[in-house]
Amino acid sequence: MKGIYNYERRDSVPQKLCAPAAERNKQAILEVLQQYVPQMVAKKTPIQCLEVASGTGQHVAHFAHNLPGTQWQPAEFDTNDFPSIQAYASELPNISEPVFIDASQSPDQWPLQGRAFDLVYCANMIHISPKACTPGLFTGAAAFLIKGGILVTYGPYAYGGTITPESNQRFDESLRSRDSEWGLRDIDDLQKIAGNVGLALEKIVDMPANNKTLIWRKV
Ligand SMILES: C[S@@+](CC[C@H](N)C(=O)[O-])C[C@H]1O[C@@H](n2cnc3c(N)ncnc32)[C@H](O)[C@@H]1O
């Protein structure tokens, strides 16, 4: 996985890892979040945000810095990433200590009991994790989101049984050849999974590099 994501160390702060892909896409994703978060913050401050699969911590740091009125809870499965997340978080007042979340586990195993979130965010995990993580993410998000809260997922997807363009087909093949559990998931299938736990697809935003941001609302 790290091979795919090609992490680099940042010399200035050795613990801070840098995934070039996250550096490239974080601003475009922020601009989608900026279409939702200010109106949520206008009603309640701070809003509580959970990131599942925080990776290096680059996304949570960029969003926490640029979205006033938000409090972020990073979470990771790979505890080797915790020092990097903590290094980014140490520079900002609105990021909590990372917690361990295995998205394939049921919500009662997530260390968030008694907590509620306005927004759950997850980038690039659905296609690079065991298949059980996809229903697990939706079930966990539905369990911890408040009514009307949103789940934001980012990455490449199939849609209507088709993967486009060809570069995403090749990416899907390379993922499946590395691990039979990995691969692009179809938005149609995600809608069925989401519908079973009370999440409705509200918007599909086309993003650079043939990715999409999906907005799911807890109804
Ligand atoms: C490609 S990285 C994406 C990291 C980050 N979200 C980003 O976009 O830069 C995939 C992430 O999925 C996480 N992951 C893999 N298996 C997982 C699981 N069972 N539960 C939660 N996260 C998992 C990995 O640890 C890794 O952080």
PDBQT file of the ligand as one rigid body, heavy atoms in Angstrom, charges set to zero:
ROOT
HETATM    1  C1  LIG A 301      -4.346   4.743   0.027  1.00  0.00    +0.000 C 
HETATM    2  S1  LIG A 301      -4.318   5.005   1.735  1.00  0.00    +0.000 S 
HETATM    3  C2  LIG A 301      -5.262   6.532   1.874  1.00  0.00    +0.000 C 
HETATM    4  C3  LIG A 301      -4.786   7.405   2.998  1.00  0.00    +0.000 C 
HETATM    5  C4  LIG A 301      -5.431   8.808   3.047  1.00  0.00    +0.000 C 
HETATM    6  N1  LIG A 301      -6.834   8.736   3.356  1.00  0.00    +0.000 N 
HETATM    7  C5  LIG A 301      -5.203   9.558   1.757  1.00  0.00    +0.000 C 
HETATM    8  O1  LIG A 301      -6.117   9.700   0.946  1.00  0.00    +0.000 OA
HETATM    9  O2  LIG A 301      -4.081  10.023   1.572  1.00  0.00    +0.000 OA
HETATM   10  C6  LIG A 301      -5.449   3.756   2.303  1.00  0.00    +0.000 C 
HETATM   11  C7  LIG A 301      -5.723   3.817   3.793  1.00  0.00    +0.000 C 
HETATM   12  O3  LIG A 301      -6.636   2.801   4.150  1.00  0.00    +0.000 OA
HETATM   13  C8  LIG A 301      -6.254   2.331   5.426  1.00  0.00    +0.000 C 
HETATM   14  N2  LIG A 301      -6.835   1.024   5.718  1.00  0.00    +0.000 N 
HETATM   15  C9  LIG A 301      -6.463  -0.182   5.235  1.00  0.00    +0.000 A 
HETATM   16  N3  LIG A 301      -7.172  -1.150   5.829  1.00  0.00    +0.000 NA
HETATM   17  C10 LIG A 301      -8.031  -0.546   6.687  1.00  0.00    +0.000 A 
HETATM   18  C11 LIG A 301      -9.013  -1.001   7.605  1.00  0.00    +0.000 A 
HETATM   19  N4  LIG A 301      -9.260  -2.306   7.775  1.00  0.00    +0.000 N 
HETATM   20  N5  LIG A 301      -9.693  -0.089   8.332  1.00  0.00    +0.000 NA
HETATM   21  C12 LIG A 301      -9.438   1.235   8.184  1.00  0.00    +0.000 A 
HETATM   22  N6  LIG A 301      -8.507   1.726   7.351  1.00  0.00    +0.000 NA
HETATM   23  C13 LIG A 301      -7.819   0.843   6.612  1.00  0.00    +0.000 A 
HETATM   24  C14 LIG A 301      -4.742   2.290   5.338  1.00  0.00    +0.000 C 
HETATM   25  O4  LIG A 301      -4.135   2.169   6.589  1.00  0.00    +0.000 OA
HETATM   26  C15 LIG A 301      -4.476   3.601   4.634  1.00  0.00    +0.000 C 
HETATM   27  O5  LIG A 301      -4.370   4.666   5.544  1.00  0.00    +0.000 OA
ENDROOT
TORSDOF 0
